[in-house]
Amino acid sequence: MKTLKPILLLVIGILITMTSCRTEDDLAIDPPVEETIEANSTIANLMSRTATNDGSSDNIIDNASCLSVQLPVTVTVNGIELEINDDDGYENIEDIIDLFDDDVDSVIISYPITVVLTDFSTVVVNSDTELAALTANCVGENEDDDDIECIDFQYPITASVFDENNDLINSIIINNDNDMYDFIDDLDEFAAVTINFPITVIFADGTTQTINSIQELESAIEIADDSCDEDDDNDFDDDDCDNCSTNDLDTVFADCSEWTVDKLERNDNDLEDNYVGYEFEFNSDGTILVTQGVNTFNGTWEASGTGNNISVTIDVTGLPDFNDTWNLHEIEQEDDDEVKVDLRLGDDRLRFESDCSSGGSIDDTALVNALTNGDWYVTYFFDDTDETADFADYVFNFASDNSAIATNMSGATNGSWSTTSGDDTELGLNLNFGTGIPLDELADDWDVLEVTNDIIRLKDVSGGDGSEDFLTFERNPFDGGNGNDDLEAILTDGLWIVASYTEDSDDQTSDYAGYELDFNMDGSVSASNGSNTNNGTWQVLSAGNQMALDFSTNMPFEEFNDDDWDVISVSATEVVIQDVSGGGGGTDTLTIQKL
């Protein structure tokens, strides 16, 4: 039995006993016959199907629309571990899967997990085999399942329960789909039941309708059934344009500016790094303006068709890699206002993105002032291995017109630079020195970790495997050392305190008041306030660009456990490190100061 049923039976039993003693002066309220809901009736079945647990939203994990995985859950996607805490996590899975079109994708679940069935009951699952047994009776992908997803109830809803004498004996408040499902399932326990109208229903497109009777409700659900794409396939969010229109494309191009190339693949060649720093402006008159440093390119664009058959023709003079008639594959709107327009042509792919929220208002003053003032040298470059020596002979100059020059004994190489919003940090720096080796390695949209007049430290998360590249510019040439290679010596020299610790906007600094941290050369660290001591381990990684901390389960310092803290800034008296949760999650920032 559902959790609702024992309570209702007890209430009904008590109230029937009370009503059996009523006098002729007591008021009997007869339910309107035409508004009663009977077990197994058409309206009861429709209401049950509308309230049934929809298991399709997480099909990218479990491949089953008849159940859903209770969050949080940990999965490994193409070798990258993600913790999925909400629906945004499904998009993070898809982003990893979509990085490459010619690889074998895998989503591995970390068991045990809890799954929620169509009737909202739960089952603990310990293996792929157990999960497969539960999903064996699900309808196949793209087949219609029983639940109705194109219409929803707006809660709360009140139901009235009557006894055999047509006396009102109880009112039930229904607060969610689980309550509604149980309520319909328990109808055979009641003599008569009505819904207190009016109620409101919500359709898939966000519109609502006020319902005043059982007949109206039955009609609304029947009309809504199969009126939308219920997304019951195993590819999250469909990845298609069933409901796309050319007006949608016009709108996103009008609302968002500074479009950049997120993905460009032609003839199995990944070309997006060749276009770092290129900004595209799609105008309503069908023209395109592309800027890259001091260079400009002009062209045209045109869209026609509907749904999955929208063609987008691009023609930009001087940029032949973009010129073709593409198929609009998807318009993706992220919660942080980032928009992506995905175009396909056979196995070729072109994806533009725009951070609509930045509006060009990001404060890049410190970076621009430092960058355009004097000579710079690469003192650290890490891409899987330390490749700093490849840039030892180069001196870099960045001009205020967004042009750049890298000079060595062989001559000068022209390039470009521009600022943008970062992926993991507020500020980003786009660099592009063309396709010549080794300067082609610098072409990327880097996250800015630290900016002073003497040092600029950058980081980039590589697509596909999630590995991190690091780039450091300094005023003096490379001397054989590495970026923050003195971090170990700084941390082991004296005691430290937690000056600040925040998780997003949640300031938790007070939890660490009174603690002193002692970093030891053997990799151990202790944090003590006199009455409580937390022992752990620490390690400097990537030549001082990352740190690992592990205090096991010791509270409160277990909050610091992570093996990839980014080192944001270092001085003799202060160290700032930061961690961004995988898949676009929250940002933790820890600042420690020397006593």
N, C-alpha and C positions, 0 to 999 in steps of 0.2 A: 504493500500500500504506500501511497505517497504521503509525504509529511503532513499535507493539508487534511487528509481524511480522518485520522483519529480525533483531531481537534473538532472537526465539524460534527462527527458522530456524538461526541460528548455534549457539545452545545445543543444539538438537535434533541438528544435524549432529555436533557434538563428542561429545555423550553417546551417540549411536548408534554412533559409532566405538568409544567406550570399552566399551559393553555388548557389542559383537560379540566382544570378547576375554574375556568373563566365563567362569568355570569352573563346573563342576557344583555347586561349593560356594556360588556366589553365590545370593542370595535373589531370586526373582522374585515380584513382588506383582501378582497378577491383579486388574484392576479389576472390580468387580461389574457384570455386563452390564446389569442393570436401572437402574444409576445413571449410565451413560455418557450424554454429550450429543453427539448427532450433528448435523452441519451440516444446515440446512434442516428439522430436525425441529420438531414442534409446540412443545416446550419451548424450543428454541433461538430460534424466532421470537418467542415470548412474552417471553423474557428480553431479546432485542434491542429489542423495542418498549417494554419497561419502561425500558431504559437510553437510548433515543433522546433526543437533545437536545430538550427541551420549549421551544418558541419562543413559547408563549402568554403568558408573564408580561409581556412588553413590547409586546403588541399595540396599546396606546394610542399607541405610537410608529410601529411598522412595519406594523400591520394584517395581520400574517401569523403563523400558528402554526407554520409550517414552518421558521422561522429566528428567531434572536435577535440583537439588536444588542449588540456587545461594548462594555462600559462602561469608562471614562466616555464619554458622548456629550453634545453640547450641542444643545438644541432651543429654539425660540422658540414659546411657547404664548400665543396671543392677544396677541402683541406683547411678552410678558415672556420674557426669556432665562433659561434654567435649565441648569445643568450637572448631569446625572444620573450619580451615582456608585454608587448601589446601588438595591435594590428600593424603598426609601422614596421615591426620586425619582419613581417612577410615581404615587404617591399625591399628590405635589406637583403633577404635571401635572393630575391629575383635580380637585384642589381648585380650580385656576384655571378649568378648564372648567366646573365646577359653580357658579361664582359667579353666572352668569346663565343663564336658561333660554331667552331669546329672542334670543340673539346667534348669530353664525356662528363656530364654533370652528375653530381651525387649529393644527396642530402641524408646525412647519417644522424639518427636520433640517439641521444644519450639517455638510456633507460636507468631506472624505471620512470614511467610517465603515468599520468592519470588522464583518461579519456572520458568525454561526456557524450552519452548516447542520445538518440533522438528524443527520448522521454526524460532527459535531464538526469538520469541515473549515471553513476560514475563507476569506472572499472580501472584498477591499477594494472598496467601492462608492463611486462619485463623484457620483452624481446620483439624482434621483427616478426617472428613466428606467431606470437600471441596477437600482435596487431593484425596480421594477415587473416587470422581466424575470425576476428571481429568484423573485418571489412569484407569478408567473403560474400556476405548477403547484400552488400550495397549494390545499387544499380551501377552500370558501367559508366565510364566517362562520357559526358555529353548526352546521356539519357536522362529523361525526366524522373526526378524523385518525388516523393509524396509531399514534401513541405512546400508551402507557398511563400516565396520570398519577396514578391513584388508589392506587398502591402503589409503594414504593421499596425498594431494597436498602439494608441497613445495612452499610457497609464498615468494615474491609477484609474481603474474601472470598478464600479460598485455593482454587485449582484444581490438580489433579494431572494431569500429562501422561504418557501411556504410549506405548511404541513398539510395533512389530508383534509383538514377542515378549512383550508384556504386562509389560514391565519399566518401573517408574517411573523416568522420566528427568528430570523437572523438576517443581517447584512454582512456580506463578505467583501473585503477590499482586495482587489487583484492588482498587484504592483508590478508584475513582469511576466514574461512569457512562461517561465516555469510555473508560476501561480496559475496562469490561465490554462496551461496544459493539464495540470492536476485537477483544476476545477471542472473542466470538461470530462476528464476521466472519471470523476466522482458523481456525475449527474444521476446515475442510477440509484444513488443513496438518498435522493431528495424526492419529495412528492411533487414539487413544482418549483421552477427557478425562472427568474426573469433578469434581464440586464437593465440597469437604470440608465435610460437614454436622456439626453443625447450623449454620444461618445464621439471621439475623433479617431480617424484612421489616417495613416501616412503612406503615401505611395513612393515607389522607387525613385521618382524624380524630385522628391522632397515636398510635393504639393500635399495638401490635406483635404479631407472631406468630413463634414459633420453628418453623423448618422443618427436618425431619429426612430428607427424601428428595426425589428428583426428582418423584415423583408428588404429594407434598404441595405442592411449589412450583408445579407446573403447575396444580393445583386452586386454590391461593390467588390466582394471577395471573388465572385465568379468572373467578373469583368477583368479584375487585376491579375488573376491566375494566368501565368504564361505571357503577361504583357511586357515583361522586361527580360533582359539577359540575366539569368540567375547565377551565372559564373560558376557552374557546377563542373567545369573541366578541372584538370590538375595543374593548370598554369595560372598562378596568382594574377588576379585582376585582368585576366583574359589576354593581355598584351595585344589587343587588337583595337580596331576603330569602328566597332559596330555602329556606334552612335555619333561618330565624328562628322563634322561638316566643314566646308571651306570657311564658314563664318567663325568656327572655333579657332582655326588657324589665323585668320585675320585678327581675332581678338587677342590671342597671346602675343602675336608680333607687335600689336599696337600697345599692349599694356606693359610689355617688358622690352628692355633695351640691352645693349652690350651682349649680344649672343656670341658665345664662343664655341669652338669645336670640341665636343666631348668625346666623339668617336668618329673615325674615318677609316674605313677599310675598303680598298680597291684591289681586286685580283689577288686576294689573300695577303696583301701588304698593309700593315698598320701604319697609317700616315698622320695620325693626329698630332704627334710630336712636331711635325713639320709646320704646324699652324698654331703653335702656342703664341699667344699675344695678338692673334688676329681677332678683330671684333667685327661682327656682322650686324648691320642695321637693315631690317626688312621694312620697307615703307609701304604705306597703304596704296600708293600709286603704282605698285608693282616694280619699283626700283630697289636695288641693293647697293649699299655703300659699305665697303670693307676697308678698315684701317689697320695698319700694322706699323707702329712707330710713325715715321714720317711718310710712309708709303700709303697710297690709297688705290682702291680698285672699284670699278663700277660695273654693275650688272643688272639683271632683271630676274624676277621670280613670278610664277603664276601657278595657281592651284585650281583644279577642276575635279568634278565627280562627287560622290557621296559615300559615306560609310567606309568599308574596307577597300573601296575602289577610287580613292582620291589620289590623283597624280599631282606631283609638285615638280615643275620644271625650273631648273636653276641654270643661269648662264652668266658667268662673271668673267670679264676679259682679264686674262693673265692668270686665272686660277682654274685650269682645266680639270683638276681632281674633283671639283664640285659639279661640273657641268654635265647634267643628264636630266632625264625625266624619271623621278623617283616615285615610289609608292609610299604614302603616309601610313606608317605602321602604328604609331602611338603618339598621343599627346599626354604627357605625364606631369601632374601637378603635385609637388611635394608639400608637406605641411609647413616647411620653412619658407614657402613662397618660391622655391626654385622650380623652374619649369623646364622640361626636356621635350624636344620634338625629334622623334625617331623616324628616319626615312630608310627604306630598304630598296634594293634592286638586285634580285637574285641573291647571291651570297655577299654582295657589297652592302655597306652600311654607312650611313651618315647620321650623326646625332648632334644637334645643337642644344646648348643649355644656357639659361639666363638666371641669375640670382635677382629676381625682381625686387626683393626686399631691400637690397643695398641702395638702389637708386643713385649710385655714384657718390653717396654721402660718407663713405668710410674715411676715417682720418688717416691719411698716409703721409702727413707732413714730415714727421721724423725720418721715415724711410727715404722719401724723395730728397730731403735736404742732405742726408748722409750719402746717399748713393751717387748724387750728381756732383759731389765735392771731392775732387782728387782721385788718386789711383787706388785700385783695389786688387788684391791677389787672392787666389783660391788657396786656403791653408788646410782645407779638409774637404774631401769628396769621397763618399761611401756609397757604393751601389753593389750590394752583396759582398764586395771586398773593398779594401781601402785602395782607391785609385787616384789619390791626391797627387802623386808624382807626375801623372799625365799632364797636369796643368801648371807645373812648377815654373815653366818659362814664360807664362802669359801674364801680362798686365792688362787690367780691365778698366775702361772708362765709360761712364754712363752720362749722356747729355740730357738736358732738360726737355729736348724735343722727342724723347723716347727712343733715340738711336743709341747704339752702343758700339764699342770697338774693342776687340781682343787682339793684342799685339804680342808677337814673339819674334824670334830671330828670322823666321821665314816670311814675315810681313804682317799685315793687318787683316782681320776678318770682321766684316760689318755684322751687326746684330740689332736686336731691338729689346726693349723692356717695357713693362706696364704694370701698374698695381691693380689689384682686384681684391675681392673678399676671399679669404682662405677657406679650405674645406674643414680643417680642424681648428684653425685659429681665425681671429677676426680679419687679419690682413694677409694678403697673398702677393707674390711677386712672379710675374710671367717673364721668362727669359727665352730668347731664341737667337742662336748664332748659326743657323743653317744646318746642313747635313754633313759637314766636314768633320772628320775624326780629329781630336776627341771632343770638340766643342758641341757636337750634336748631343752629347750626354747631358748638357745643361738645359736643353729645351724641355721645359716643364712649367706647370703652374705650381710654384713652391709655396708652402705655408711658412710664414715668417714667425720664427721662434723668439728672436732677440734682435734689437736694433740699438746700436749706439753709434757715436761718430767713428769708432775704431773697429767695430765688428758687426757683421750681419750674418745671422745664423738661420738656415732654412731647412725645411723637411718636406718630403713628399712621400705619400703612401702609394706604392706601385699598384697598378691595376692587376687583378687576377689573383696574386698570391698574398697580397696584403703586406709585403715586405716594405721596409722604410729606407729611403735614401736620404742622405744628409749632405748639405753643402754649406761651407763657411767661407765668407770673404773677410779679409783683414787688411790693415794698412801696410803691413810688412810682408815681404815674400815668404814663401813656405820654407821652413828651416828644418824639416824632418819631424817636427812634432805634430800633434793632432789637436783639434778644436778645444775641448775642455779636458785635456789629459792631466791637468793639475787638480781636478775635482777630488780625487782620492786624498791628495795631500791636504786640501782645504778642509774636508770633512773630518779627517782624523786629527786635526789640530784644534783641540779644545772641545768644550761642550756647546750644545745647541738647544734652542727652544722652538716650539711651534708658534710662529708669529701669526700664521693665518692658515686655516683649512676650510675650504668651501666645496660643496657638491652642488654644482650649478649655482643657484642663488641662495642656497641654504648654508649659512655660516655656522660651522660647528667648532670654531676655534676654542670656545670655552671648555669643551670636553678635555682639552689637553693642557689646561692651565696648571702650572706648578711642575710639569714634567721637564726633565733635562735629558737630552739625547746624547749618548756617547758612542761614536762610530769608531770601531777598532780596525786595525790593519788586517786582522785575520778574517774579516768579513762578518763579524758579529756586531750587533748593535743592541744597546739597552736603553730603555726609557723609564725613568723612575721619578716618582714624586715623594719618595720617602716611605709611603705606606704601600705602594703598589709598584711593581717592577714588571715591565714588558720586555722580554728578550726576543731578539729576532736576528735576521741576516740581511745584509745589503751587498750590492754589487754595482760597480760602474761599468756600463756597456757602451759599445759603439763609440769608443774613444771619447767618452764623457758626454755624449749626446743623449744617453738614456741611463736610467737607473732601475734597479730591481730592489724591492723591499718585501720582506715576508716576516710578519710577526705571528704567524700561525693563527690561533683563535684567541689570542690575548687581547682583551678589551682595555681601552678603546682603540688600540693601535692596529687591530685587524683591519680597520678601514683603509689602511695604507697599503695593504697587500696587493702588489701588482708587479709584473715583470717587464713592463714597458713604459715606465714614466718617462716623458720627454723632459729633458733639461732645458728650461726656458731661459734662465740667466744665472750667472755665477759671479760672485765676488768673494773677497776674503771674509766677509761678514754676513753674506746672505746668499741663499740658494733657493731658486724657485723651480718647481717641477710641476708637470701637468699631465693628466691622463684623460683621453677622450674614449668613452666606452665604444666598443665595436659596433659598427652599423649605424653610425650617426647618433649615438646615445649622448648622455650627459657628460659634463666636463668637471673633473676634480682638479683643484689647484691647491698645492701645498707650498707654503713659504716657511723656511726655517732660518733663524738668525742666530749668530754666534753670541754666547754670553760674554 
